[in-house]
Protein backbone atom coordinates (compact mmCIF):
# COMPACT_ATOMS: atom_id res chain seq x y z
CA UNK A 1 0.00 0.00 0.00
CA UNK A 2 1.06 3.58 -0.58
CA UNK A 3 -0.51 7.01 0.06
CA UNK A 4 -2.76 8.22 -2.77
CA UNK A 5 -4.20 11.73 -2.89
CA UNK A 6 -7.25 13.19 -4.65
CA UNK A 7 -6.24 14.20 -8.21
CA UNK A 8 -3.08 12.09 -8.11
CA UNK A 9 -2.44 10.00 -11.23
CA UNK A 10 -1.74 6.27 -11.50
CA UNK A 11 -0.14 5.10 -14.73
CA UNK A 12 0.41 1.48 -15.78
CA UNK A 13 2.71 0.61 -18.68
CA UNK A 14 1.35 -2.41 -20.60
CA UNK A 15 2.07 -4.32 -23.78
CA UNK A 16 -0.65 -6.11 -25.68
CA UNK A 17 -0.52 -8.09 -28.91
CA UNK A 18 -3.75 -9.76 -29.90
CA UNK A 19 -5.85 -10.82 -32.86
CA UNK A 20 -9.13 -10.41 -30.97
CA UNK A 21 -9.56 -7.14 -29.06
CA UNK A 22 -12.98 -8.26 -27.82
CA UNK A 23 -11.41 -11.18 -25.92
CA UNK A 24 -8.27 -9.46 -24.59
CA UNK A 25 -8.31 -6.70 -22.04
CA UNK A 26 -6.58 -5.18 -19.03
CA UNK A 27 -8.45 -3.43 -16.23
CA UNK A 28 -6.67 -1.40 -13.55
CA UNK A 29 -8.38 -0.31 -10.33
CA UNK A 30 -7.01 2.07 -7.72
CA UNK A 31 -8.37 1.01 -4.33
CA UNK A 32 -8.64 3.00 -1.13
CA UNK A 33 -8.02 1.19 2.15
CA UNK A 34 -9.09 2.60 5.49
CA UNK A 35 -9.04 0.56 8.66
CA UNK A 36 -12.05 1.28 10.85
CA UNK A 37 -12.41 -1.11 13.75
CA UNK A 38 -12.85 -4.77 12.85
CA UNK A 39 -14.10 -4.08 9.32
CA UNK A 40 -11.62 -2.41 6.95
CA UNK A 41 -13.22 -0.12 4.40
CA UNK A 42 -12.21 -0.71 0.77
CA UNK A 43 -13.43 1.10 -2.29
CA UNK A 44 -12.37 1.88 -5.84
CA UNK A 45 -11.14 5.44 -6.34
CA UNK A 46 -9.94 5.04 -9.93
CA UNK A 47 -10.53 2.82 -12.97
CA UNK A 48 -9.00 2.48 -16.42
CA UNK A 49 -9.19 -0.18 -19.11
CA UNK A 50 -7.09 -1.12 -22.09
CA UNK A 51 -9.84 -2.78 -24.09
CA UNK A 52 -11.44 -0.10 -26.25
CA UNK A 53 -9.77 0.95 -29.53
CA UNK A 54 -6.73 -1.08 -28.59
CA UNK A 55 -3.91 -1.49 -31.08
CA UNK A 56 -1.00 -3.88 -30.69
CA UNK A 57 2.01 -2.49 -28.84
CA UNK A 58 2.95 -0.52 -25.73
CA UNK A 59 0.39 1.67 -23.97
CA UNK A 60 0.23 3.77 -20.83
CA UNK A 61 -3.08 3.34 -19.03
CA UNK A 62 -3.74 6.42 -16.91
CA UNK A 63 -6.33 7.27 -14.27
CA UNK A 64 -6.98 10.15 -11.88
CA UNK A 65 -7.65 9.36 -8.22
CA UNK A 66 -11.06 10.47 -6.95
CA UNK A 67 -12.25 10.94 -3.39
CA UNK A 68 -11.24 13.37 -0.68
CA UNK A 69 -7.84 14.00 0.84
CA UNK A 70 -5.13 11.36 1.06
CA UNK A 71 -5.53 7.74 2.07
CA UNK A 72 -3.58 4.51 1.84
CA UNK A 73 -4.32 2.53 -1.27
CA UNK A 74 -3.20 -0.14 -3.69
CA UNK A 75 -3.81 -1.05 -7.30
CA UNK A 76 -5.45 -4.18 -8.69
CA UNK A 77 -4.69 -5.36 -12.21
CA UNK A 78 -7.01 -7.84 -13.86
CA UNK A 79 -7.01 -9.12 -17.37
CA UNK A 80 -7.81 -11.81 -19.84
CA UNK A 81 -6.49 -12.73 -23.22
CA UNK A 82 -7.49 -14.77 -26.20
CA UNK A 83 -5.37 -17.75 -27.27
CA UNK A 84 -2.11 -16.79 -29.03
CA UNK A 85 -2.21 -13.27 -27.54
CA UNK A 86 0.40 -11.61 -25.36
CA UNK A 87 -0.42 -9.31 -22.45
CA UNK A 88 2.42 -7.91 -20.30
CA UNK A 89 2.52 -5.48 -17.38
CA UNK A 90 5.85 -3.64 -17.25
CA UNK A 91 5.42 -1.20 -14.37
CA UNK A 92 3.23 1.33 -12.64
CA UNK A 93 3.83 4.73 -11.10
CA UNK A 94 1.93 7.14 -8.92
CA UNK A 95 2.24 10.87 -9.61
CA UNK A 96 1.07 13.05 -6.70
CA UNK A 97 -1.09 16.09 -7.50
CA UNK A 98 0.96 19.13 -8.45
CA UNK A 99 4.10 17.10 -9.28
CA UNK A 100 5.52 17.17 -12.79
CA UNK A 101 5.43 13.69 -14.35
CA UNK A 102 9.03 14.13 -15.54
CA UNK A 103 10.10 14.07 -11.87
CA UNK A 104 8.62 10.56 -11.41
CA UNK A 105 10.86 8.42 -13.61
CA UNK A 106 10.14 4.70 -13.89
CA UNK A 107 13.74 3.77 -14.63
CA UNK A 108 16.96 5.53 -13.75
CA UNK A 109 19.47 6.28 -16.46
CA UNK A 110 22.43 4.09 -15.57
CA UNK A 111 25.91 5.49 -16.28
CA UNK A 112 27.65 3.67 -19.12
CA UNK A 113 24.49 1.98 -20.41
CA UNK A 114 23.53 2.85 -23.99
CA UNK A 115 19.96 2.83 -25.29
CA UNK A 116 21.05 0.87 -28.40
N, C-alpha and C positions, 0 to 999 in steps of 0.2 A: 504494500500500500504506500501511497505517497500523497502529499497535500495537493488538492486541486481547487482552484478558485474560479468563481463565476467569471465568465468570458475568457478563461484560459483556453488553450487550443491543444488537442491531442492529435498527433499525426502518426499514421502507421504506413510504413513503406512495404508494399506487397508486389509480388510478381504473379501474373496469371497468364497461362497459355492454354486455350481451350478451343474446341470445335463447337461447343454447345453452350452459349452464354446463359441459356435458360436453366441449365442444370449445374452451373458452377457459380459460386458466389462466396463472398467474404462479408461478414457482418462484424462490426466492432462496436462494443458498448462501453461507455464510461460509467462506472458505478460508484455511488456514494456509499460510505459505510460510517454509521454512527452507532456507537454502543450506548444503549439506554437500558440499564437494568439487565434483566435476564434475556431480553429479546433484542438483539441487534437490529437496527433499521438499515435496510438496503434499498436502493432505488437507482434507476438509470437517470443519469444527468447529461447524457450525450449518446448519439447514435449516428453511424454512417455505414454505408454499404457499397460494395464494389461490384454490384450486379448489373446495374442499368447502363446501357451504352458502353459496355466494357469492350476494350480492344486488347489484344495480346500485348504483353510487355509489362514494364514497371509502372506503378501508380502510387501516388501518395493519397491515402484516404484521410480526410481532415474533418474534425468536428469541434464545435465550440461547446464549452461546458456551461450548462444552465444551472439555475438554483440561486441560492443566496450565500454570500460570504465564501469561506474556505472550509473544506472538510477533507478528511482522509478518503481516498478512493482507490480504485483499481480498474484495469480494463479487462474485458472479456472478449476473446476473438473466437468466432464460430465460423464454420464454413463447410462447404460440400463441393465436390467436383464430379464431373462426368468421367467415365473411363477414358484413359489416354490423355487426360488433362494434367497440368502441373499448376499447383497453387503453393506459393512460398510466402512466408512472413519474414522479412529481413530485420526490422527494428521498429521501435516506436519512440516518440519523444513527446514531452509535455512542455508547452511554451506558456509561461505565466502571463497574465494580462499586463500589457504595457511593456513587455520585453520584446526586443527585436529578434526575429527568428534566426538571423545570422549569428546571434550570440549563443544559440543552442545547437551546437554542431553534434551530429550523430557520431562521426568518426573524427579522430584527431589526425592531422597531417603529421606523419612520422618522418623525422629527418632521414634523408638518404633513400627514401622509397619513392620511386617514380610511378606515375599514373599509367605508364605504357602497359 
